[in-house]
Amino acid sequence: MGKAPPEYWLRGSIEGIPDLLQPAAHALLQSKLEVYKYTKSFDETLLWKTPHSRASVGFHLQHIAGVLDRMLSYAQEKNLSEVQFKELKNEGIPNAEVTIDTLCRNFDAKVEEAIDYFKKLHNTDLTSKRSVGRQELPSTLIGVLFHAAEHSQRHIGQLLVTVSVLQTEDSEEKSALL
């Protein structure tokens, strides 16, 4: 088995992405990589379990894709759609039809959509004003895109802890039965 490649921020520039958006692109690509890494051997039956009354793995996976989707809408000066509001309302609600694979692929697709969007931008676009949410709170294009990236990283950290706790608890429960 070969040595793992370095984290995305240590792999150099991503072609076609404005210099000022390189950190955001690196963070999103790292999040995408880690989503698959941390859920690779995760027991599907634990997807909606909420350890110690904290958010489930399913919630984190839905939420990072949802936030990225919403931030891309704000970046493009679009209002959120009824579908987006419905998806937001349903984040974290257990759904037996939803799988880890589907949730990971949804986030993967959103990251690719974001990277494609980044490639259409120029550094001179990034300070343009953007409004966020129903209250139309002030931000900038770069602010919205950096929030999307850092928010995904925050939830990846929470996802890792939740996966770890659930796997430990599940392992301890199984050992107690032996």
Legacy VTK file of the C-alpha trace (Angstrom):
# vtk DataFile Version 3.0
C-alpha trace
ASCII
DATASET POLYDATA
POINTS 178 float
0.000 0.000 0.000
1.448 3.346 -1.096
1.797 6.498 0.884
-1.391 8.582 1.036
-1.274 11.831 -0.921
-1.048 15.053 1.117
-4.152 17.011 2.018
-5.569 19.084 -0.832
-4.153 22.373 0.414
-0.659 20.876 0.008
-1.206 19.636 -3.563
-0.793 22.966 -5.301
-3.188 25.120 -7.264
-6.277 23.721 -8.927
-6.280 24.730 -12.559
-8.895 27.272 -13.544
-9.765 28.367 -9.988
-9.043 31.998 -9.074
-6.133 32.343 -6.652
-8.297 33.793 -3.886
-10.672 30.802 -4.066
-7.950 28.138 -3.923
-8.331 27.672 -0.124
-12.112 27.262 -0.433
-11.719 24.762 -3.290
-9.093 22.827 -1.326
-11.363 22.708 1.750
-14.337 21.427 -0.258
-12.270 18.761 -2.016
-10.791 17.699 1.330
-14.304 17.466 2.774
-15.384 15.292 -0.148
-12.426 12.981 0.388
-13.051 12.728 4.124
-16.793 12.050 3.757
-15.943 8.812 1.963
-13.021 8.018 4.265
-15.001 8.374 7.505
-18.092 6.529 6.288
-16.310 3.732 4.409
-16.969 0.990 6.956
-19.754 2.718 8.853
-22.712 0.510 9.792
-25.739 1.725 7.819
-28.049 0.824 10.718
-26.435 3.609 12.773
-27.054 6.343 10.167
-29.849 8.086 12.095
-28.725 7.288 15.646
-28.153 10.404 17.766
-25.417 9.687 20.320
-25.760 11.689 23.523
-28.565 13.719 21.878
-26.193 15.034 19.216
-26.772 15.160 15.468
-26.743 11.893 13.532
-24.331 10.938 10.775
-27.289 11.217 8.389
-27.894 14.803 9.489
-24.267 15.830 8.946
-24.210 14.275 5.485
-27.482 15.944 4.487
-26.504 19.251 6.045
-23.125 19.695 4.349
-24.670 19.072 0.940
-27.625 21.303 1.791
-25.537 24.217 3.038
-23.325 24.023 -0.030
-26.402 23.998 -2.270
-27.896 27.002 -0.466
-24.627 28.960 -0.508
-24.270 28.346 -4.245
-27.759 29.804 -4.707
-26.835 32.917 -2.704
-23.532 33.192 -4.587
-25.494 33.241 -7.851
-27.943 35.798 -6.418
-30.834 33.342 -6.470
-33.558 32.952 -3.886
-33.923 29.549 -2.306
-36.502 27.331 -3.977
-39.367 25.519 -2.287
-37.407 22.280 -2.811
-34.433 23.745 -0.943
-36.655 24.868 1.932
-38.227 21.408 2.093
-34.794 19.733 2.099
-33.643 22.091 4.871
-36.708 21.241 6.956
-36.065 17.501 6.481
-32.355 17.530 7.366
-31.763 14.949 10.074
-35.205 13.378 9.960
-34.655 9.607 9.800
-35.505 8.130 6.440
-34.998 4.392 5.931
-34.843 4.894 2.154
-31.761 7.126 2.380
-28.369 5.405 2.319
-24.877 6.528 3.229
-23.846 6.013 -0.375
-26.617 8.276 -1.648
-25.772 10.987 0.883
-22.063 10.842 0.033
-22.772 10.963 -3.698
-25.096 13.967 -3.176
-22.319 15.861 -1.408
-19.793 14.752 -4.014
-22.013 16.181 -6.772
-22.452 19.476 -4.899
-18.678 19.826 -4.452
-18.164 19.246 -8.171
-20.868 21.836 -8.928
-19.093 24.310 -6.631
-15.705 23.663 -8.249
-17.241 24.196 -11.699
-18.802 27.451 -10.462
-15.479 28.624 -8.988
-13.888 28.139 -12.408
-16.326 30.637 -13.930
-15.235 33.375 -11.530
-12.417 35.903 -11.485
-10.697 37.500 -8.494
-12.372 40.806 -9.429
-15.841 39.199 -8.937
-15.217 38.153 -5.357
-15.927 41.414 -3.535
-19.327 41.867 -5.150
-22.166 42.133 -2.653
-24.415 39.196 -1.869
-27.484 38.875 0.360
-27.991 35.823 2.521
-31.249 34.383 3.793
-34.737 35.738 4.117
-33.401 38.702 6.062
-31.001 39.426 3.181
-28.028 39.759 5.505
-25.026 41.421 3.865
-22.045 39.461 2.614
-19.834 39.226 -0.444
-19.367 36.526 -3.025
-16.088 35.453 -1.435
-17.744 35.517 2.008
-20.526 33.189 0.893
-18.108 30.783 -0.810
-15.689 30.709 2.120
-18.566 30.079 4.504
-19.638 27.098 2.400
-16.114 25.685 2.560
-15.472 26.272 6.254
-18.943 25.059 7.189
-18.331 21.786 5.363
-15.031 21.357 7.218
-16.743 22.039 10.565
-19.332 19.338 9.916
-16.704 16.900 8.650
-15.062 17.198 12.067
-18.386 16.593 13.770
-19.062 13.683 11.415
-15.736 12.078 12.354
-16.500 12.353 16.075
-20.053 11.036 15.635
-18.879 8.076 13.542
-16.180 7.305 16.108
-18.571 7.479 19.063
-21.213 5.338 17.362
-18.699 2.716 16.259
-17.224 2.545 19.768
-20.657 2.265 21.401
-21.768 -0.338 18.860
-18.598 -2.365 19.410
-19.013 -2.200 23.194
-22.668 -3.313 22.922
-21.700 -6.264 20.737
-18.893 -7.260 23.123
-21.288 -7.135 26.072
-23.550 -9.628 24.299
-20.750 -12.191 23.946
LINES 1 179
178 0 1 2 3 4 5 6 7 8 9 10 11 12 13 14 15 16 17 18 19 20 21 22 23 24 25 26 27 28 29 30 31 32 33 34 35 36 37 38 39 40 41 42 43 44 45 46 47 48 49 50 51 52 53 54 55 56 57 58 59 60 61 62 63 64 65 66 67 68 69 70 71 72 73 74 75 76 77 78 79 80 81 82 83 84 85 86 87 88 89 90 91 92 93 94 95 96 97 98 99 100 101 102 103 104 105 106 107 108 109 110 111 112 113 114 115 116 117 118 119 120 121 122 123 124 125 126 127 128 129 130 131 132 133 134 135 136 137 138 139 140 141 142 143 144 145 146 147 148 149 150 151 152 153 154 155 156 157 158 159 160 161 162 163 164 165 166 167 168 169 170 171 172 173 174 175 176 177
